[in-house]
């Protein structure tokens, strides 16, 4: 389009095609359009555009101009905030509003599955056949800008990223926390060497820009945002040890920062303290740093969602941030639910829920994606169970295989060694050396979570004869799947006394708890009455609670067990204890009381509830429990302790308990144990890396599923389960 930048030629003696007058050039300069202006001999005679919907053409080149706004070369003069009509502001031409258009590449659709619009469009004969996207793909018009702007203006984004980079004043502590996590954590998902390489590569970057001592410069902030805007195709990186070169150091991206900060925060919350935060005098500093890490990691998510396309590291960041959020805010907090939804969204956008048929994707990335998807799937079932809400990631929409049972070092090591390690696995993908690996725990949790999804499908259905048969069928598969697990992965009581680390024994317990909580949920749904005669329900509750309490006996000072213990108490101990407390209460009120099923002793229930109460009370005073005053789980622990203590008082001293308490306590006693705590016993999740324990099953001698309240009466429960403290 021609631009008229001078008066009518009749009002000037300047010949056509010459430079515009100086006063007009100054006007053009102030408007930021001098590079597009030239003298037009007759500006009022330009023909009208007869097709206003068509893309305008530049008559000098004959080419269509994209809908892209030109960035001004100078700062404009300030103008009034209102237009001629006084209703709408003038469009400012400063950098934050005029030239801050969203890059078209930011809205790249990512994975497009079967039935998407891309497959429905007619294909050119010479076009390549449609292939499933295995990574975020750059837009075909990546150089263009969209016609709308970022919701967070550039100044706001710069301010947020500046705050994120300020966390690197504690780079030494962050590095130590990440390294400790990868050296000590049994439940990690991303291969350890990848995180180690990335956090170490940031060291030279921090030194180069002196981030330990001075705030980041505006130029550095812009560099980080520009790095993050560039599409990152991880599938092109054949060696996992080269990944950090693309997203760390001078190529540092917000996704990697958010991923590492969340890992460091989880490490700190689990009890590892560097010298910076050691000692009672620094307790407040440590808590503030946990908050800073969570805030910075979450801000990385916010900015990345605005300017970057999804890639594998994006999903890693969302996953770690979700785990960090649940640790600090609790499962019931709205941020935790939002984060699991965002994680599911990123997984689907990347296509991580579909097994790749491409031979171009390196093995290390395929296996890492399987690990991440299966772990995210497990977390989705956990929080959906806890909140009683629909799942976000369903096995009906995914075809991902279990990750192979490989060591991290094999996955990131020499390609020939990796191929040999894969050949040495058994037909089911398990290692044949009796090793307990990170991938092993992911596989076990995923086996249990797939069964959990089926149980959740019946959680809101009335239990008729058909539903009962289906639940009993799932129960049978709970037992058969446990039997198919390699023997060294099934918890046995004496593992603590053998040559196994406390962390491995902890994970064996946690895996057992997670698997057999499925049976607990099934029996809770079947709800055979009376509870005092429901052998199957009482047996599984006794087993879960006794194995939770066994974690309290760990005396390994190299690892802080308090948070793991409390998580197991919240997820498995309180629900199972509530069933036992209710049965104990009903048994006390019976006149005359009927005996408990064989193997269930009243005195043992009282002892276990008493030990549980002591753990709940102690959690309020332990630094790393997550249940101190003001922390996410404090109120639930205190309320559960009070209610269980009242049940014990009622059982041991029924004369005093005949006096009905006044106020809310009286109402709570009428509601029963579940109503008292506001707890849905069906809705308690499993925690990534913190679920497991051994329960021998509820099957008869012939393998038939048990039915009815007296089910299991002929089974030698003492030989099958672990009930003693």
N, C-alpha and C positions, 0 to 999 in steps of 0.2 A: 504494500500500500504506500502511495506517495504521501509525504508529509509536507504540508505547506508551512514554511517558517519565515515568510516575509510578507509585507503588504502586497496589494495588487500591483502588477507591473505598471499600471497606469499612474501609480503614485510614486514611482521611483525611476531614476534614469539608469539603474543598474541593468546591464545586458543580461539576457537569459543565460542560465548555466554557470554563472559566476558565483563566487563565494557570497554567502548571505552577509548582510550588514553586521557590524560588530555588536550592536545592541541586541540584535536578534540572536546572534551566536551566544551571547551571555545568557539570554533567556533559555536557549536550548541547553546550555551547560547546567543551569540551575535545575532544569527538569530531568537531567540525566539522560538526554536522548540526542546529544550532539552528533554521536557517531551514526545516527540513522536519519539525519536531517540534511536536506539539500534544497537549493532554490528551485521553486516550481514557477514557470512563467505565468500560468493562469490557474491559480488554485481553486477558483470557483467553477471551473469548467470540467473538473474531473468527473468521468461518468460514474453513475451509481452502480453499486454491486447488485446485479440482478438475481444473484443466488446467495443470499446471506448465510445459508446453512453450510455452504462449501468452505473448505479450508482456504483462507486467503493466500494468494500467490504473490511472490515478489517479482515484479515485472522486470527487474534487472537480471534475474537469474532464471525465471520461469519455474522455479521450484516452490513446492508448498512449504509454508512455514509451520512448524509445530506450535502447539499451544504452550509456549514457554515464555516466561517473563524475563526480561533483560535485567541483570543486576546493575544498579547505578554505579557510576565511577566516582561520584563525589557524594558527600553528605548533603542532603537537601535542607532547605530552610524550613524552620518550623512553621506550620500553618495552623489555622483554626481547627478545632475538633469537630465542628459541625458543618454540614453542607449548606447549600442555598436554601433548602427547605427547612433547615433546622432540625431534621429528624434523624438523618443518618450522617455519621462522620465521613469526612473525606478519607479515601484510601491513602494511608501514609505511604511514602515511598522509601522509608528507611529499611534497613536490611532485615529487621525482625518481621516486617509485615509484607512488604512487596516481594522481596527476593528470597523468601523462606518457603518456597513451594516444595511439596513432597516429591521426591524423586520417584519416577514411575516404577523403578526396580523394587522399591520398598513394598509395593503391592503385588509382587510376583505371587501367583497362586500356590506354588509349591506342588505337592503330590496331587495328582488327578487320577482317581481310580476308575474302575469300570462304570459305565453309565454317565460319566461326566460330560460336560458340554464339549470338551475337546474331542471326544470320540464321536459325538453326534454330528459335528460339523463335517461337511464334505471335504474329502482329502484330494489334493492334486495328484495326478498320476505319477508325477516325478518326485513327489514329496516322500520323505522317509517315513516308514511305518511308525505308528505311534508307539513309544516306549514309555513304560512307567518311570516316573521320576524317582530316582534313588537319592536325590539330594535337592536342596533348594536350587532353583535354576534362575539365572539372571533373565530379566525381561528383555524381549527383543528390542525394546526401545529404551534401554537403560540410560541413554543420554538425555532423555526428555524429562520434563517436569510436569506434574499434574497441575490442574487449574485450582487446586485448593492448597491450603497451607497446614503446617504442623499445628496440632492442638497445643503443644508446649512450644512457646516461642524460643528462638535460638538463645536469647539471653537466659531463659529459664533452664534450657538444656545445659548450657555452659556452666551455670551455677551448680546444677546437680552433679555433673561430671567432675567439677572441681572438688566438691565434697567427697566424691567417691575416691578420687586420687589422693586426697588428704589422708586416707587410711594408711597409705604406704609410709607415713612417718613411723609406723610400727611394723615395717617390713620384716625386720628380724624376727619378731614374735610371730607374725603370720607364717613365715617360712618354717619356723620350728613347729608350729601347730600342724601344718599340712604334712610335714615329714613324719611327725609322730603318729598322725592319723593313719598314714599309709604303712607305717611299720607295725602298728599295734592293732588295727581294726580288722576283725575277721569278716565283717559284713560289707566291706566296700564293693562298689559296683564297677567303677571305671578302673582299668588296669593301673596299678600303682605307679609304674614308671612314667606314664603319661602325665600325671599330676606332678610328680617329682621334677620332671624336665621343665614343665611349664613354670612352676613357682621358682625354680632356680634361675631360669632365663630372665625373670623379672628383676633379679638382683642387679645386673649391669644396667638395666633401664633405670632403676631407682637411683643408682649412683650417678649415672650420666646426667640426670635432671635434678640431682640433689634433693629428692623428695623426702628424705628423712628430716631435712632441716628447713626447707622453704616450701611454700605452697606451689602448686603447679602453675606454670605460665599459661596465659590464654592460648598461645600457639600450641602448647602441648595438649591442652584440652581439645582444641580443634583437630589435632592430629589423631587423637584417640577416637573421636567421633567419626572422622573420615575413614579410619581403619575399619570401624564397626559397620559402616555403610556398605563397604565392598562385599559382594557375595563371596562366601567361603564354601568351596566344594571339597569336603573332606575325602570324598571317594577318590580323588586324584592323588592322595598321599599314600603311597604304597608302604612306606616304612613308618610305623607309629612313632619312632624316635625322632622323626622330622616334623611331627605335628606342631610342636611348640614354635618352630620357625615361622609358621603361618599365622599364629595368633598370640604370640607372646613376644617379649623383648621389644624391638622397635615396631613390630607389627601388632602390638598389644591391642586386644579387642575387649569391649565391655562384657561380652559373654564369658570370656575366660576369667576376667576379674571377678564377676559375680559368682562363678563356679568355685574359684579358689577361696574367696572370702567366706562363702557359706560353709565350705569344708573346714576352714580354720575356726569358724564360730562353733560348729558342732564339736570339734575337738576340744575347744575351751570349755564348752558346756558340759562335756562328758567328764571333766575333771583334770585334764592335763593343763598344768600351769608352767609357763616359762618363768625365767628369773624375774621378768618384768612384773609379773602379777603374783609372785610367791609371797607368802607371809600374810598374817592376819591384818596388817596395816593397809594392805593393798586390796582388800576384799571389795571395797566399793569401786576401785579402779577396774577390777576385773569384770564386775557386772556391767559397768558402763561400756567397756570394750565389747562385750557380747552384744549389747544393744547397738553399738556403732556398726559392728560387722553385719548384723541382721539388716539394719537400715540401708547400708551401702549395697549389700547384695540385692536387696529388693529394689533399690533405685536402679541398679544395672538392668533388672528386668523391665522396669518402666521405660527407660530410655531405649533399650534394645528393641522393645516392641514397637517403638515409633520409627526408628531409622534403619533397622536391619532386617534382612530376610532370615528365615529360620534355617538353621544348620544343626549338625550334631551337637556342637558345644552349647548351642542354645538350649537344647533338651537337657543336657547335663546340668546346666545352670538352674533350670526350673526344678529338676529333680532334687538337687542338693538343697536348694532354697526351701522347697516344700518340707523336707525332713527337718531343716533348721527351724522353720516356722512352727511345726508341730511341737518341737522340743521346748520352745520358748513360750508360745501362745497356747498350746494344748490342742487336742483333737477337736474340741467343740468350738473353738474360736472361729469366727467368720474368715479371718485371713487364711486359715488352713484349708477350708473348703474352697475358697477362691483359688488358692494355689494349685490344688489337685485338678481343678477344672482347667486352669491354664496349662498345666502339664499335659493333660490329655489332648488339648487343642494343638499344642506344638508337636506331639507325637503323630497325630493324624496329618498335620500339615507337611511333615517331613516324609510321611509314608513309612514310618518305623513299624507300623502294625502289620505290614505285609512282608513276607519272606521274599528276598530279592532273588531273581533268577539270573541276574547279570553276572557274568564271569569277570567283569572289570572291577568289581568291588573287592578290595583286599580282605583276606580272611580275618585279620585283626579287627577290622571295622565291622564286618558281619557279626562276629562273636560279641563285640562290644555293644552293638545295637540290640542283639538278643538279650544280653544282660540288662541293659537299660529298660527295654520294653517289659521284660518279665518282672523286674523289680517295681516298675511303675504300676503294672497290672496288680501286683500284690498290694501295693499301697492303696490303690483305688478300692480294693475289696475291704481293706481294713477300715478306712474312714467311712465308707458307705455302710458298713456294719455298725460302726459306732454311732453314726448319726441317723441311721434308718432311712437313708436317702438312696435314690437310684444310682447304680454304678455308671461310670463314665467310659470305661474301657471294657468291652465285652469280648469273650473268646469267640463269639459268633461272628465278629467282624474282623478277626485276626487269624493269621495262619503261621505265626512265628513259631519256630522250633525252640526247644529248650537249648540254652547255651551248652556247649561241650564242657565237660569237667576238666578244664585245663588250668594250669598255674598261670598267674599273671606274667611270670618271667618267660614262659613258653609262648604266650600270646604276643609279647613285644620283643621277643628275641629273634634268633636266626630263623629264616624261612624253612631251611632244611630240618632244623630241630623241631619246628612246629609241625611239619608234616609227619615226622616220626612220632611225635606225641599223640597226634590224632589217630594214627594207625594202632597205637597201643591201647586205645579206649575199647571198652566192650561194646556190644551191639546197642545198648541203651545210651551210650555216651558217657558212662561213668569211668573214672580212672580205676585201674586195676591194682594200684599200689597201696590201697587203704589210706589214702591221703584225705585230709579235711581241708578243702580249698574254698576260696571265696565263691567260685562258681558253683561249688557243691551246695552251699546254703541257698543260693538263688534258685537252683533247680528244685530243692526240697520245698521251699516256700511256694514256688509256683505250682507244684503238684497239689499242695493243700489249697491254694487260692482258686484253682479251677473247680475244685469240689465246693468251695465256699460260694462261688457264683451260683451254682445250682441250688444250694440251700437258700440263698437270698431270694431266688425266684419264688419260693414258697412262703416267704416271711409274712406276707400280707394276705395269704390265701386261707380260707377256712379249711381246717384239716378234716376232710372227708375220707372215705375209704380209699379213693384213688390217690389222694395226696399222701396218705399214710404209707401206701405201697411204694410210692416214689421215694419218700424219705427213707424208708427201710432199705430200698435199693441203693441209695446214696451211702447209707451207713455201711452196707456190705462193701462198697467200693472204697470207703475210707479205710476199712480193715485190709482189703486186698492190696491197695496202693502202699500201705505201710509195710506189708509183708514183702513187697517187691523192691523196697529200698535196700541198698547194700547194708549188710549187718553192722559195719563200722560207723554208719551214719545214724543208727538207732540208739537212743540213749540207754545206757545201762548204769545201774546204781553205783557200781564200784569203779566207774571211770575216773572218779576224783582221786582214787588211791593208786591209779596206774600212771604210766609215763605219758600223760597228756597234759597240756597246758590248761590253766584255769579258763582261758578264753575259749578253747575248743570244747571243754566240758560245759561252759555256759551256753555255747551255741547249740550243743546237743540237747540241752534242757529246753532251750527256747524253741527249737525246731519241733520237739515233741509236743510242747504246749500248743503251738500253732496248729499242728496237724489234728490233735485230738480235741481241740476246741470245736472243730466241726461236729464231732460226735455230741459234745455238750449242746450245741445249737439244735441238733436234730432231736435230742431227747427233750429239750425245752419246748420245741414245737409240738412234739407228740403229747407232752404234758399228761402222762398217765397218773391217775390219782388213786388213792391218797399218796402224797409225796413220801410219807414215812415208810411206805411199802414199795416205792419205785426203785427197785434195785439198780437198774441201769443208770438212772439219773444220779442217785447217791454215789455210785461207784465212780463215775467219771468226775463228779465234783470233788470227791475225796482225792482222787489221783491228781487233778489239776492243782488243788490247793497245797497238797503235800510237796509237790515238786516245785511250786513257786517258793515255798518257805525254805526249801533246800538251798536256794540261792543265797539266803541270808547267812548261811554257814561258811561261805567262802572267806578265807583269810589271806588271800594273795594280796600283798601290799603293793605289788607292782601295777595294780589296776584298781581303779575306784569302781566298786560294784554298785554303789548306792543308786545311781540313776537307772541302771539296768534292772535292779531289784524292784524299784518302785514302778517302773513301766510294766514289769511282769505282774506285779500286784494289781495295778489298775486294769490291765487287759485281761487277766485270767484269774487272779486271786480274789478280787472283790466279787465278780459274778459267781464263781463257784462257792465262795464263802457265804454269799447271800442265800443260795439254795440250801446249804447245810444249816445256816442259822434259822431259816424258815422251818425246815424239818425238825430241828431241835425244839423250836418254839411250839410247833404243833404237837410234838411228842409229849412235851411237858403239860400241855393243856388237856390231853386225853385222860379220861377217867373211866376205867383204868387204862394206863398207857400200854399200847401194843408194842411188842419188841421190834427193834430195827431188823432189817434183813441180816442174814449171816455175814459176818465180817465187818459190819458197820457198828462201831461202838460209840455210845453216847460220850464217854469220857474222852475218847480220842478227838471227837468233834470239838469239845470244849477246849482241849489243849491247843488244837490248831488255831481256833478262833482267838485264843488268848495271845498266842505268838503273833498272829496277824495284827492284832490291836497294838502290840508293842512296836511293830515295824511302822505302822501308820503314825503313831505318836512321835516316834523318833525322826520320821521324815521331815517334820516341821523344823528340826534343828540341824539338819545335815546340809552342808553348803551345796553339794552337787546333786541333791535329790530331785530338785525341781518342784518341791512341795513346801518350801518355806513361805512365810507370810508374804503375800504380794505376788507369789508365783502361780503359774497356771493351775497346778493340781492341789493347791493348799486346801481349798474349801472342801473338795470331794474327800480328801484323806481325813480331814477333821470330822466331817459328818459321818463317814463310814465308821471311824473309830468310835464315835459316840453311840451309834446305833448298835454296833456289834457288842459294845460293852454293856449296853442296857439289856440285850438279849441274854448275855452271860449272867448278869445280875438276876434276871427273872428266873433263869434255870436253877442257879445255885441257891438263891434265897427267895423262894416264891412268896413267903409271908410278906416281906417288905414290898415286893413288886405288885402285890394286890392293890396297893394304894395307887390309884390312877393319877399320873402327872397331869398338871393343868396346862392349858394353852396349846401351843403348837406341838409339844411333845405328846400330848394325849392324842391329837389328830394323827400324828405319825405312827403311833402304836396301832391305831385302827387300820391304817393303810397297808400294813405289812411291810416286810423288808424292802421290797422293790419300790413301793410308794414312798417310804421314808427317805430314801436316798435320791429319789428322782431318777432312778437308774433303770434302764432297759437292759435286763440281763441278757437278752438276745443280742443287743447291739453293743458289743465290745470288740474292738479290732485286734489285729496282730500287728506288731511293730517290726519294721524292717531291721533285721539283725537281732531281734529280741523276741523270738518266739520258738518254743519247742519243748519237749519232754516225753517220757515213755508211758504209754498206757497200752496194756496188752490187748484190749478189745472187748467187745460185748457180743462175741459170737459163741454159739453153742459148739459142742464138740464136733458136730458134723459140719460146721461151717455155716449153718443157717442163721439168718438174722434173728435176733431175739425180739419178741413182742410181748406186750402186757407188762403190768407192774412187777410181776415176779420174774421177769426175764433175767437170765444169768444165774439163777439159783444153783445150778449144777456145775458152775465153772469154778475152778480153783483160783479165786481172785488173788489170794496171797502170793501165788507163784507168778501171776501175770502183771500185777501193778506194783508201784512203789508207794506205800502209804505211811511208812514210819518216818518220823523226824530224825 
